[in-house]
Amino acid sequence: MGTGAGSLLLFLFLGLAGSAAPAHFGFRVLAYRHQLDRQLAFAPGTEDGGWGYSWWLMRWKHRAVHDRNLDFSAASPPAAAG
């Protein structure tokens, strides 16, 4: 079949460029707009929505804002046993 390291690298690059990057940038835009609309405080250096904001999101710092809609991975608190 003639596949080699080049094919693997091409496959990995297309996977990154085709799904992960657009998802990341799309979420960054939506999260930034949501934060502006809700007038939630921005961390210092993230007000412009650029790379600093992106890094802030990737480090899960948005959870400190305590906004359920911004915390896209928030799970319901477990039910109390009793």
N, C-alpha and C positions, 0 to 999 in steps of 0.2 A: 504494500500500500504506500510505502514511501513517506511515512510520517516520521518526524523527528522533533528535535528541540525547537526548531523554528515554528512548527505547527502548534506545539504546546504554548509557546509564548504568544502567538497570534490569537489562539483561543482564549488565553487568560486576558489579554489586552481587550479583546472584543467584549468579553464578559464584564470587565471593569467599565469600559467606555459605554457599553450598551445598557447597563442596568444600575450599577452601584453609583456611578457619578451623577447621572440624571436624578436618581432618587435622592441623593444627598443634597444636591443644589436645589431641587424642588422643595424638599422639606425645609431647607434653610430660608427660602423666600417666604413660604407659608408661615413658618414660626415667627419670622421677623415681622411680617404684616400683622399677625395675631397679637404679638406683643405691643406693637404700635396702637392697634385698635383698642385693646383693653387698657392701654396706658399703664402697662406694667413696667417697673423699673428695670433699666438695663444695667448690666455690670460695667464697670469702667473699661473703656476701650472697645466696647461692642456696639455702641450707639449707631455706627454707620452701616451695620449689617454685613460687613466685609469678612475677611479671613479671621479676624479676631472673634467675631460672632460665631463663625463656623467652628472654630476651635472650642469655644465655650459650649456649644451644643454637643460636640463629640465627647467632651469630658463630663457630660451629664449634669452640668452646672445649672441647667434650666429647671431642674427639680426644686431648687431652692426658691423659685418664684412662687411655688405652691398653687399653680394654676392647672387644674385637671385637664383642660383641653390642650395645653402646651405639653404636658407630660404624656406623650403618646403611648408610653408603655405602662401607664399606671394600671394597676390591678385593683379590683375591689378588695377592701380589707377583709381578712378571713372572718367568718361568722364565729361568734363567741360560742365556745362549747358549754353545754350546760344542760 
